Amino acid sequence: MHVPFVDLSRAEREIHPTITGVIEDVVKNGNFILGPEVEAFEEEFARYCGVKRGVGVGSGTEALFLALRSVGVGPGDEVITAANTFIATFNAISLCGAVPVPVDAEPVYYCLDPERLEAAITRRTKAIVPVHLFGQSAEMDRIGQIAGEARLPVIEDSCQAHGAEYKGRKCGSMGDAGCFSFYPAKNLGAFGDAGIVVTDDGDISEKIALARNYGQRRKNEHLEVGFNMRLDEIQAAVLSVKLGQLDEMNASRQQAAGWYYEMLGDASGVTTPARRADGSTHIYHLFVALCPRRDDLRAFLDEKGVGTGIHYPTPPHLQPAYADLGYREGSFPVSEKLAAEMLSLPMFPGLTRDEVQFVCDGIAEHHAG
Ligand SMILES: *Cc1c(COP(=O)(O)O)cnc(C)c1O
């Protein structure tokens, strides 16, 4: 048997004829930029998240950048975020001219540790960006409370949490704005790069709608210096079809996760990802286990025909790109330990019970040997 780390085409194959159909419609209509498909998807996705407005943009990075900018983040400001996030969260902050200020992860749920948040706030802090990492929400009640007391906007990085809930609320709907990526491998993925900002705040959505389109209100009327950071009509049409399947796809991932929890017992030597017990949901963008002998196990599984991933082997504060920030090994010990031990096991909609069994047998065999 061979179990790939990810195979997104498997569960999607059925809807591919529908998708090629809607792409063809866009091609026939010849309207490729800011037309009816983008408008419809913005409304559908905002409704799905339980918020008023959505503004389609070109990627998750652009969503984060434009959202941060819309709440006034600029040069010289500090923006607090999770130390163990994907590099793009840091990049979006840098793109504003601001400085990313990492806060270490809490070890159980892998998200920004609210207990360390207050200490990171300074006079220059302009926003907080919690990251709903791997498909499960950050501790939003506590983060929201601290942000509220400090009068700081919260911009959610929901790029890995499409449809995940925290105490009955959708990720992306709890802060001042929620930012999503539709990179093909996300739980809701386009056929290329795409993203969106969702918000209840009309001021934020208007600012972003202007900024993404050359600062243009009406044709040839440019109110401010803007950008070209738009969601394409073709991608919006694809996303509208796939949004209809998102809950089903997430449920399929949750079923596979259930098998992992069932089969990865104490004898496996690995720690399965913890789920919040407060009515929140995990949508398993990634199924990340902690493995003390990670690299060894990874090589062993590879030999057996099991694909795995590491998200992420080097945290942003230790990347050459952020050497300027002056952090060292040991600056964020929880994130660094996670980076050394995390292993992402095969996870995608349509993964079968037999495949999960094969992966778990391999892990048990490695542990016994
Ligand atoms: C994917 C991702 C992003 C960036 O999204 P792009 O569409 O690739 O720009 C940002 N943050 C997190 C946590 C992500 O997983």
The ligand as a Tripos MOL2 file, in Angstrom:
@<TRIPOS>MOLECULE
LIG
   15    15     1     0     0
SMALL
NO_CHARGES

@<TRIPOS>ATOM
      1 C1         -1.6300   29.6560    3.8720 C.3       1 LIG1
      2 C2         -1.4410   30.5620    5.0200 C.ar      1 LIG1
      3 C3         -1.2510   31.9440    4.8560 C.ar      1 LIG1
      4 C4         -1.0150   32.6050    3.5270 C.3       1 LIG1
      5 O1         -1.9450   32.3820    2.5540 O.3       1 LIG1
      6 P1         -1.5090   32.5490    0.9990 P.3       1 LIG1
      7 O2         -2.7850   32.4120    0.2730 O.co2     1 LIG1
      8 O3         -0.5540   31.4390    0.7020 O.co2     1 LIG1
      9 O4         -0.8910   33.8860    0.8450 O.co2     1 LIG1
     10 C5         -1.1870   32.7300    5.9840 C.ar      1 LIG1
     11 N1         -1.2790   32.2030    7.2190 N.ar      1 LIG1
     12 C6         -1.4320   30.8810    7.4160 C.ar      1 LIG1
     13 C7         -1.5470   30.3690    8.8070 C.3       1 LIG1
     14 C8         -1.4980   30.0170    6.3300 C.ar      1 LIG1
     15 O5         -1.6310   28.6930    6.5410 O.3       1 LIG1
@<TRIPOS>BOND
     1     1     2 1
     2     2     3 ar
     3     2    14 ar
     4     3     4 1
     5     3    10 ar
     6     4     5 1
     7     5     6 1
     8     6     7 2
     9     6     8 1
    10     6     9 1
    11    10    11 ar
    12    11    12 ar
    13    12    13 1
    14    12    14 ar
    15    14    15 1
@<TRIPOS>SUBSTRUCTURE
     1 LIG1         1 GROUP 0 **** ****
